Amino acid sequence: MAQSRIGMAPASRGARKGLRLAAREERMAWLLLLPSVLLLLTVALFPLGRVFYSSFTDARFAAAGSQEVNFVGMRNYRELLSFTLRELPYQVDADGVRRYDHPRLFLRRLDTSMSYDEVVTFDLFGTRYVLGAVRPEFVRSVIDTVIFTVVTVSLETILGMIVALALAAKFFGRNAMRTAMLVPWAIITVVSARIWEWMFRSNRSGFFNSLLDRLGWGDGNTGFLTEPALQLPSIIAIDVWKTTPFMALLLLAGLSVIPKELYEAAEVDGASPIRRFFTITLPLVSPTLAVALVFRTLDALRVFDLFQVVFGERRFSMASFAQYTLVANRDVGLSSAASVVIFLIIFIFAIIYIRALKVDSGD
């Protein structure tokens, strides 16, 4: 028993010494982090707090004189987020054809305290519905931004992986191809948007209309950027052209650290290229792929310049709607509320995304 106490004493002293050392290192880490935390509180949290406060007021931008700012509670949020989904009434004419009410006029006749306008009308299981909102342009901006994000990130990931796999192979001129690949990404967004705006012109002076006309596949007057059904696919094409090199570059970095011996061993075992991709390449490049997806998704949700340059005030992303409300309408309160909603959407999206992809697991 005495021997046991004698044997445990040095171990306990060692454990206590280790705990003291760990506590001292933790205090030192907090001291080193303190300047960064103070800087973050100053440049990030304070402006964010001001935006939260402004979202509950009726503040106006560049108001003359001493404008009184009033606290309006949740009014700005109710204006942004109030919407209704109604079945559109109809009458059957003498030929048995349904004649639906005009969606906008139907919504204006509703006996509610809110004034709704049409967001979208759609058919489901033989019934026509209309989605109305107090601020239909904001609801459309959220829908457009989410569709834009999902489609562009999916296409950029697939195309980026194909480009990265091609450039990872050894061939003559590989370095030149890697440099050329980065050209679209290096062009600033305003310039690339203007270039594509010219290419998508709705007459024969535009590249695509001229090309389709020569091939006999169109009349040369397709409104790629003016017809609502073609606007979103067109702007998605611009972003995919511009940002695919960024995804390819990130994935190429992930591919470069995979040991070549694994491929050689799999090739000796008779594994096909497709099987090598799914059993070696994809699992080992998945951490890089997860980080690239998070970066691109959050960046796409914040898209502003592309929508602003190409569409102006004709169609909004979430960010360009907030900017339009602030600058054109001078409504600081409503713009701040829109910014808070956008912040919460991106924050929730980021948390779900990071957890699903296990970016923070440290594996």
ABEGO torsion letter per residue (X at the ends): XAAAAAAAAAAAAAAAAAAAAAAAAAAAAAAAAAAAAAAAAAAAAAAAAAAAAAAABABBBGBBEBBBBBBAEAAAAAAAABBBBBBBBBBBBAAGBBBBBBAAAAAAABBBABBBBBABBBBBGGBBBBBBBABAAAAAAAAAAAAAAAAAAAAAAAAAAAAAAAAABBBBGAAAAAAAAAAAAABBAAAAAAAAAAAABABAABAAAAAAAAAGABAGABBAAABAAAAAAAAAAAAAAAAAAAAAAAAAAAAAABBAAAAAAAAAAGBBAAAAAAAAAAAAAAAAAAAAAAAAAAAAAABAAAAAAAAEAABBBAAAAAAAAAAAAGBAAAAAAAAAAAAAAAAAAAAAAAAAAGAAAGX
